[in-house]
Structures are given as C-alpha cells and as structure tokens.
Amino acid sequence: MGVAAGPIRVVVAKPGLDGHDRGAKVIARALRDAGMEVIYTGLHQTPEQIVDTAIQEDADAIGLSILSGAHNTLFAAVIDLLRERDAEDIVVFGGGIIPEADIPLLKEKGVAEIFTPGATTQSIVDWVRANVREPAEA
C-alpha cells in the first residue's frame, strides 16, 4: 500500500438484518470528528454492497457493526469478497454484540480488530489512526 493523500477514509456499515444503528452512527460521528472521511452505508447492507462501496469510495477501512449474531458469516463474507476483488489492503474492523469466544476466530479470518460494548469512541479512533494508515501531511 502506497502513501495515500488526504484523510483516512472509512466505510461504516450495518451488514445483514440488524435494525438498530445507533452504535454505528456514534462511531461514524466519532471518526468524522477525528478528521476522517466517513461513508455510512445505512441499514441492511449485503457484504457485496459493503465491498462495492469500499472499493468505489477508495476506502482505507471498513467498520462493521452487528448485533444480530450473524457476525461469523457476514464478516467472513466481507473478507472473502475483498480477497476476490484484490482489495485486501482495505482494513476490516468490527464491533457490536460479539461473544469473546468468537473474536479469535474472526481475527483468524482476517478481521483486524473487534470492539465490544464498553469500548470508548476514543479507543476506536486511536486504533484506526494507529492501524489503518497515516494521513498525508497537509
């Protein structure tokens, strides 16, 4: 991955059938307020829609929020599609109601980090800054 110009670009997405997006909106706002460009895709997104958006928007990262319990399937589908479309340089992180026992499995599949309830917005912002890329100097 080369040095990209401009702020870090993050797609925040709600995959699957979740109908509750308050947490995703809070994270999107925190990332935006920290100087990142955020593309919020809204509710009920398929993995294909999420990956298409990330590629079209030249995103550096995808933040997935899930409460439905389908995290193993949906997160893996996003990772697989990124591989298929030669876009593995897009960092995937996630959060929501995810059992501790599933976190190592998600990381093995390629999810860079999982944030569970109680994670602060500042800890998420700090992690994205440290693990996605350095923004270009203005």
C-alpha positions as CSV (number, residue, x, y, z in Angstrom):
1,M,0.0,0.0,0.0
2,G,1.4,3.3,-1.0
3,V,1.2,6.6,0.8
4,A,-2.3,7.9,0.3
5,A,-3.2,11.6,0.2
6,G,-5.9,13.1,2.4
7,P,-7.6,11.9,5.5
8,I,-8.3,8.2,6.3
9,R,-11.5,7.0,4.6
10,V,-13.7,4.6,6.5
11,V,-16.9,2.9,5.3
12,V,-19.1,2.2,8.3
13,A,-21.7,-0.5,7.6
14,K,-24.5,-2.5,9.1
15,P,-24.5,-5.9,7.4
16,G,-27.5,-8.2,7.5
17,L,-30.8,-7.8,9.1
18,D,-29.9,-5.6,12.1
19,G,-32.4,-2.8,12.5
20,H,-30.5,-0.9,15.2
21,D,-27.8,1.5,14.1
22,R,-27.2,3.9,17.0
23,G,-23.8,2.5,17.8
24,A,-22.7,2.6,14.1
25,K,-23.8,6.3,13.9
26,V,-21.9,7.1,17.1
27,I,-18.8,5.5,15.7
28,A,-19.2,7.2,12.3
29,R,-19.6,10.6,14.1
30,A,-16.5,10.0,16.3
31,L,-14.3,9.1,13.3
32,R,-15.6,12.1,11.4
33,D,-15.0,14.4,14.3
34,A,-11.4,13.0,14.5
35,G,-10.8,14.2,10.9
36,M,-11.5,11.1,9.0
37,E,-13.8,10.8,5.9
38,V,-16.7,8.5,6.8
39,I,-19.1,6.9,4.4
40,Y,-22.1,5.5,6.3
41,T,-24.0,2.9,4.2
42,G,-27.1,2.6,6.4
43,L,-29.0,-0.5,7.5
44,H,-29.5,-3.9,5.8
45,Q,-26.4,-3.9,3.7
46,T,-25.2,-7.1,2.0
47,P,-21.5,-8.0,2.0
48,E,-21.4,-7.3,-1.7
49,Q,-22.9,-3.8,-1.3
50,I,-20.4,-3.0,1.5
51,V,-17.4,-4.2,-0.5
52,D,-18.6,-2.4,-3.6
53,T,-19.0,0.9,-1.6
54,A,-15.5,0.5,-0.1
55,I,-13.9,0.0,-3.5
56,Q,-15.8,2.7,-5.2
57,E,-15.1,5.2,-2.4
58,D,-11.4,4.2,-2.3
59,A,-11.8,3.4,1.4
60,D,-8.8,2.6,3.7
61,A,-11.0,0.7,6.1
62,I,-14.4,-0.9,6.7
63,G,-16.0,-0.8,10.1
64,L,-18.8,-3.3,10.5
65,S,-21.4,-3.1,13.3
66,I,-23.5,-6.1,14.1
67,L,-26.0,-7.1,16.8
68,S,-27.8,-10.0,15.1
69,G,-25.4,-12.8,15.9
70,A,-24.5,-13.4,12.2
71,H,-21.0,-11.9,12.6
72,N,-19.1,-15.1,11.8
73,T,-20.9,-15.4,8.4
74,L,-21.2,-11.8,7.4
75,F,-17.7,-10.6,8.5
76,A,-16.2,-13.6,6.7
77,A,-18.2,-12.8,3.5
78,V,-16.8,-9.3,3.5
79,I,-13.2,-10.5,4.0
80,D,-13.7,-13.2,1.2
81,L,-15.1,-10.6,-1.2
82,L,-12.2,-8.2,-0.6
83,R,-9.8,-11.1,-1.4
84,E,-11.7,-12.0,-4.6
85,R,-11.7,-8.4,-5.7
86,D,-8.0,-7.8,-5.0
87,A,-8.8,-5.3,-2.3
88,E,-7.2,-6.9,0.8
89,D,-5.4,-3.7,1.6
90,I,-8.8,-2.4,3.0
91,V,-8.6,-3.0,6.7
92,V,-11.7,-4.6,8.3
93,F,-12.6,-4.0,11.9
94,G,-15.9,-4.6,13.7
95,G,-18.0,-4.2,16.7
96,G,-21.2,-5.0,18.4
97,I,-22.6,-7.9,20.3
98,I,-19.9,-10.5,19.6
99,P,-19.1,-13.2,22.1
100,E,-15.5,-13.3,23.4
101,A,-15.1,-16.8,22.1
102,D,-15.7,-15.7,18.5
103,I,-13.2,-13.0,18.5
104,P,-10.1,-15.2,17.8
105,L,-12.0,-16.9,15.0
106,L,-12.9,-13.6,13.4
107,K,-9.3,-12.4,13.6
108,E,-8.1,-15.7,12.0
109,K,-10.4,-15.0,9.1
110,G,-8.8,-11.6,8.7
111,V,-10.8,-9.1,10.8
112,A,-8.1,-6.8,12.2
113,E,-9.9,-5.8,15.4
114,I,-13.2,-6.3,17.3
115,F,-14.7,-3.7,19.7
116,T,-17.2,-5.0,22.1
117,P,-19.7,-3.0,24.2
118,G,-17.9,-0.6,26.5
119,A,-15.2,0.3,24.1
120,T,-14.8,4.0,24.1
121,T,-15.0,6.0,20.9
122,Q,-11.6,7.4,21.6
123,S,-10.1,3.9,21.8
124,I,-11.6,3.2,18.4
125,V,-10.4,6.4,16.8
126,D,-6.9,5.7,18.3
127,W,-6.9,2.2,16.9
128,V,-7.9,3.3,13.4
129,R,-5.2,6.0,13.4
130,A,-2.6,3.5,14.5
131,N,-3.6,0.6,12.3
132,V,-5.1,1.8,9.1
133,R,-2.6,4.4,7.7
134,E,-1.1,7.7,8.4
135,P,-3.0,10.6,6.8
136,A,-0.9,12.6,4.4
137,E,0.6,15.8,5.8
138,A,-1.5,18.8,4.9
